[in-house]
Amino acid sequence: MKSYRLSELSQAEVNSLKARPRIDFSSIFDMVRPIVEDVRSRGDAAVKDYTTRFDKVDLDKLIENVAELPDPELDSSVKEAFDVAYDNIFAFHAAQKSAEKNVENMKGVKCKRVARSIASVGLYVPGGTAVLPSTALMLSIPAQIAGCKTVVLATPPGQDGSICKEVLYCAKKAGVTNILKAGGAQAIAAMAWGTTSCPKVEKIFGPGNQYVTAAKMILQNSEAMISIDMPAGPSEVLVIADKHANPVHIAADLLSQVELLRKVIGSVLDGDLKAEHGPDSQVVLVIAGDGVDLRAIEDEISKQCQSLPRGELASKALSHSFTVFARDMVEAISFSNLYAPEHLIINVKDAEKWENFIENAGSVFLGPWTPESVGDYASGTNHVLPTYGYARMYGGVSLDSFMKYMTVQSLTEEGLRKLGPYVEAMAEVEGLEAHKRAVTLRLQDIEARQVPMV
């Protein structure tokens, strides 16, 4: 890992450190667009063809009705783990419900904002030879709480055409209505356009490789008329550590994204080559203050990296990563806010006191006993987060992601008498005579119905 000392860099050099490894989406778009259009025109047949080509699986049936599938059998300890995760995720997202508020801005002028669920949503869960049921929970639980009527979960099938039993367990528990046994750009396209067997959705969620991301980006600007959760790039983590942090823990946290690469890479072979947590994933270590044993951290990274399966991929991911030396926590937090990481781990003494200074991060992990893993699985927060610096303007998936909001206003005669003249004046300034007339005619009706005083 390269290293930099912030105090010795110009502002331009500091700014350059926030740049991520470049993704050449132009060439990826050229590969994905024909798949998207083919699924639009040929529907189920195209999805089956691409599943055969990319996943080496021949499917007779693309869509499964979840309610008709038998409950999968899981080891009791595994089932308990998912049940605990479900409860925590449900509790955290249910608490995000906001009470409806009515505001009377003027006497007789009432306004409110009301929430409605998005009727149909698509959830993408990377899969195939990988097992990522945690993502199924992260996406389906807020959809369940929101009350989405149609919830389609897309995940690549196993080599025998089956659905991962852990994903199925989570899907059934969280109210998923349909499972699309397909992955990649073809699955995104099927949910966006709708096919004979796959319901069309209004919004698509979930992490994926660059082909999945490209399909989402193409389709949100197409006649499919869908929305997506957020832009996405390779996963990343930034760790701020001081002299009190354990080098073993620091190394483990830095490698957490790299280790997930091993879990995803098996499902993205044969034309679907880049994993979301792939070799372009970036980890950044920010050392706050003096007294940190960097050599101990580097030795521990090397030791743990060698013990990971597919260690060569871990090494490649680390080649994009770097260490930053900050004079103190103020400088460290300032750099982190500039970088805007997906995951921010603050492993320093009294970490909680720095929370209010954090402005840009997808999810924050405070203190020595809060590894990123807890948020990825079971603390209750959502692990579908903005990457690539988008944390500067996006938040992670939440209950609100599955809702839309409408404003409602209601005026009485008295309210229109009070407010109407101001609206007439503003409409006249803007030259919108019909807007003004819609008020004026009503005010005239009100005046005409007034009984004259005798």
Phi, psi and omega in degrees: 000130176291159180226149181220146175250114187304323183294343182258002182256147172286167179298324178295321179291322176297315180299326182293336181290341181280349181291137177267164172305131187292137173253122180274085184287339182299316179288326179292320177301320181297329179280324187276325185303317177298326178294316180300315182289326179295318178295324178299318185274324185252351174060230184306321183299318180294317180298318178296319180297316181289328177293321175295317183290313187270321184258355179060037181232129175263121184250136171273328185228123182276319188250135174244136172280115188300322182297336182270352182274142178291152178295131180287153178263123180239153171302141186301322180290324177291315178301317180298320180298315180291326178294319177295315178300315179303312183299317182291317179294318179299313183299316183294318182282327176296327180291348180277355176297135179250142180288143177291134181242132175254131182237127174259097186291323173222161179299122181088004178238101183250137179227149174207165178238125184242147182258140174224143179286153171287128190297316184225130182229151176246134182241123180259123180240108177306145185197226186085241178281349177271157177240108182231056180293339179301323178293326176300318178294314185299329183265321186280331181295310177297329175295321178296314180295320181294332181092027177298130187284320179242121180234109180258122178253121179257130177208140180299143180282161171289175183297338177264009179083006183273168175264135176310126187296327178290321176296317179298318179300313180294321180296316180295319183294326185260013170082022175295138183267323183222147173241124176264118183273070180202155178230185176069194182299328181294326178289318178299316180295319180299318180289325182288314181277327191082144177229183179303321183257336185261123178298145174284141179246166182260336181212141182241134183238160166120152178281163178185178178284185186294333179286322175295314179299317179298318179298318179298317181293319179296314188286333178289345178247030183237181178290353177294338177055057176242161172250160175235164184292310182187161171293157182215151174221191178302148182290159186204156175217140174240128181245125172258123183228146174242189185293347180273349184281143179282122180304327179297317180291320179300313180299316181298320180292319179297327183272356186299320179288324179294321180296326179292335174307316181301327183284334185262331191301328183295339183264004185235034177270175174057061174097353180235074203269343187249121178278154176301316176261066187257191183296346175275356176302144186237136174238141183230132175250124176248116180266120184260114177081189183264170173090004180272130180273089183296323180299320179297322179293313181297319178297321181289323176299313180298317181297312182289325180297319181294334181273353179277138170301148183056046181300335179294327177289323176299317180297321179295319178297320180294337180293339178269001191254168184203165177247138179240133176260122178248146182293326182202182182292329179298315179291324179295313179295322179300317178293319179300319178297326177291317182288325179056066185285157172296308177243131178237116177255124178248095183257075181223168177294136180054048184302327185300332184287349180265358184303317184292347180269350181278125181247325187230107175192148177288309178213143187243140182235111189258130171092169186289343185251024182234076176289157178303331184304326183294322177286329178293336187239305200213004179291329181128334177287166184268139181262004175269104195229158177289138179240183171063021181091359181290352176295349175290337182222358178237151168253173178285175178297138181213182176300320180300334180298335183257010181241160167229158187235138177241143173262144182230133175230148181215125182243143170270174176303316180298320179298316180291324177300323181283316186272329187308311182302325178291322178294318178302316182296317181292319179297323179294320178300320183274358177073026181256084187296322180294324176298314180298317184296325179301331176274313185303315182297323178291319179297323178295320178297318180298315181294323182293333182270358179287130179282122182295144179286134181264000000 
